[in-house]
């Protein structure tokens, strides 16, 4: 495994095998019920201390690990958060079953998903914004090779199977490609990161749309699967000749090389905070039913494979104390806490999206219907990003 030290803590960036990465912030143990890392909320021995439990997106894992740690250390030491990084599909399943306080997913829950919720109406809250790096592990190939969406689709369809293919050579005429097979790496679990990736390929390739389509899980034509962004990153790092899609911070922390993707304006753009922000700026009014931001036109600076991630929380909380602790936490995470997202190469939420998050959090109520997000919490935590 590769570790990074964050304020004295071991931070796991790559998980070997199929196990989920769990961020236990505050060091309060919470028992799981075995397979699937199902967890339930309970207070610890100190009646003023609360443990919140979440599960889902591996795209969010780096930000959640640091953000929850900083909140516990600097904002409210009474709140502990345990987060199981098991993929967006797993997070949706956990919140539908009401076994966690919150789920996290890189694609909002659709009406068919929401209908499965066992404890009432679910509120969805934008939590972070990032890009997906198309990384490659080929000895001798430099950073920033040019790639187009149609060629990427052909690689993931198995139609381009070797690195010295003429399509890659045409895009990069000065590069000496090796006669080496391409190993395609994709997600094995239900993944919002995969949803954004396959949605981009479907937008750019009618063949992909007709043969594979869009989803958190699809029938991948070729390749090997990894559990979570961690698993895909691990396979790319350990497999010569491989290509895979990961959240940008995983690519940076693992020192991957990755492509400059051609956007709708014809520019080849590397993923970065600036290029992801340029893409998101083209669609500021995101909502759970109008959320796609990939491959937007009208900006040469925009990177084309980007996504927001979303929290899923029950609107009516059965425990007022836990509910209040949770909305306070996420009011901070979506406002002042966004500076930590920025430190990890996510893009801090635009102000209009912060307002969307705050409005959604304000609809969450306690068992008697009382609003849990108070004006005092908004005044205390709802400050501009980075301040």
Secondary structure, 3 states (H helix, E strand, C coil): CCEEEECCEEEECCCCCCCCEEEEECCCCCCCCCCCCCCCCEECCCCCCEEEEEEECCCCHHHHHHHHHHHHHHHCCCEEEEEEECCHHHHHHHHHCCCCCEEEECCCCCHHHHCCCCCCCEEEEEEEEEEEEEEEECCCCCCCCEECHHHHHHHHHCCCCECCCHHHHHHCCCCCCCCCECEEEEECCCCHHHHHHHHHHHHHCHHHHHHCCCCCCCCCCCCEEECHHHHHHHHHHHCCCEEEEEEHHHHHHCCCEECEEECCCCCEECCCHHHHHHHHCCCCCCECCECCCCCCCCCCCCCCCEEEEEEEEECECCCHHHHHHHHHHHHHHCCCCHHHHHHCCCCCCCHHHHHHHHHHHCCCECCCCCECCCHHHHHHHCCCCCC
